[in-house]
Amino acid sequence: MTDSHLPLPDSAAALAYFRQKPAFTMDPVELRRRITEGADLHVIDVRSREDYDRGHIPGAVNLPKDRWTTNSGLAKGKVNVFYGASATSLLAAEAAAYFAKRNFPVMELLGGFHEWAASTFEIETL
């Protein structure tokens, strides 16, 4: 028999998290606006090379997890926006934490590539 009760989240920790979330995330509409306006940022796709080749956000650099130690495509003087496959993938959040620990300014794209594609924004393929 399993316990059907979920542990209650810590309200203070939740409050701190949700107050900070807007400072470290953006949605596809906001990212597209910033790209269109020429914002000084780097877009980093942390999916596999195969997924990246099938389609990615224009100008995004592919940096799968096995290459994170290279810091390829990142800059400490610019915002680095990470995205994974979808809203259910935690890879972009993991990448953002990894690079924030290394003093890179980071943000996460909410919804990942699937949300970008669903918004019918331009997609590059290789």
TAKA-V476704 format. One record per pair of residues at least 24 apart in sequence whose C-alpha atoms are under 10 Angstrom apart, sorted by the first residue. I is the first residue (numbers start at 1). J is the second residue. D is the distance in whole Angstrom. If there is no record, write none. Layout:
i j d
I J D
I J D
This chain:
i j d
21 107 10
21 108 10
22 107 9
22 108 10
23 106 10
23 107 8
23 108 10
24 79 10
24 81 9
24 93 10
24 96 9
24 105 9
24 106 7
24 107 5
24 108 6
24 109 9
24 110 10
25 81 8
25 82 9
25 93 10
25 106 9
25 107 5
25 108 5
25 109 6
25 110 6
26 81 9
26 107 7
26 108 6
26 109 5
26 110 6
26 111 9
27 108 9
27 109 6
27 110 5
27 111 7
27 112 9
27 115 8
27 116 8
28 57 10
28 109 7
28 110 7
28 111 8
28 112 8
28 113 9
28 114 10
28 115 7
28 116 5
28 117 9
28 118 10
28 119 7
28 121 9
29 115 10
29 116 8
29 119 8
29 121 9
30 109 9
31 81 9
31 109 8
31 110 10
31 116 9
32 57 9
32 58 10
32 116 9
32 121 8
32 122 9
35 59 9
39 78 9
39 79 9
40 77 9
40 78 6
40 79 7
40 80 9
41 74 9
41 75 9
41 77 9
41 78 5
41 79 5
41 80 6
41 81 7
41 105 10
41 106 10
42 73 7
42 74 7
42 75 8
42 78 7
42 79 6
42 80 5
42 81 6
42 82 9
42 106 10
43 73 8
43 74 9
43 79 8
43 80 6
43 81 5
43 82 6
43 83 8
43 107 10
43 108 10
43 109 9
44 72 9
44 73 7
44 74 8
44 80 7
44 81 6
44 82 5
44 83 6
44 84 9
44 92 9
44 95 10
44 108 9
44 109 10
45 81 9
45 82 6
45 83 5
45 84 6
45 85 9
45 91 10
45 92 8
45 95 10
45 109 10
45 112 9
45 113 8
46 82 7
46 83 6
46 84 5
46 85 8
46 91 7
46 92 6
46 94 10
46 95 8
46 112 10
47 82 10
47 83 8
47 84 5
47 85 7
47 89 10
47 91 8
47 92 9
47 112 10
47 113 9
48 84 9
48 85 9
50 126 10
51 84 10
51 85 9
51 113 10
51 125 10
52 84 10
52 85 10
52 113 10
52 124 9
52 125 8
52 126 8
53 124 8
53 125 5
53 126 5
54 123 9
54 124 8
54 125 5
54 126 7
55 113 9
55 117 9
55 122 10
55 123 6
55 124 5
55 125 5
55 126 7
56 83 10
56 85 10
56 113 7
56 114 10
56 116 9
56 117 9
56 122 9
56 123 5
56 124 5
56 125 6
56 126 9
57 83 9
57 112 10
57 113 7
57 116 8
57 117 9
57 121 8
57 122 7
57 123 5
57 124 6
57 125 9
58 121 9
58 122 7
58 123 6
58 124 5
58 125 9
59 123 10
59 124 8
60 124 9
63 95 10
64 91 9
64 95 9
65 91 8
65 92 10
65 94 9
65 95 8
68 95 8
68 98 9
68 99 8
69 98 10
69 99 9
71 99 8
71 102 10
71 104 10
74 99 9
74 104 8
74 105 9
74 106 10
75 103 10
75 104 7
75 105 8
75 106 10
76 100 10
76 102 9
76 103 7
76 104 5
76 105 6
76 106 9
77 104 8
77 105 8
78 104 8
78 105 7
78 106 9
79 104 8
79 105 5
79 106 6
79 107 7
80 104 7
80 105 6
80 106 5
80 107 6
80 108 8
81 105 9
81 106 6
81 107 5
81 108 5
81 109 6
82 106 7
82 107 6
82 108 5
82 109 6
82 110 9
82 112 8
83 107 9
83 108 6
83 109 5
83 110 8
83 111 8
83 112 5
83 113 7
83 114 10
83 116 10
84 108 9
84 109 8
84 110 9
84 111 8
84 112 5
84 113 6
84 114 9
85 111 8
85 112 5
85 113 5
85 114 6
85 115 9
85 116 10
86 110 8
86 111 5
86 112 4
86 113 6
86 114 5
86 115 7
86 116 9
87 111 4
87 112 6
87 113 9
87 114 8
87 115 8
88 112 9
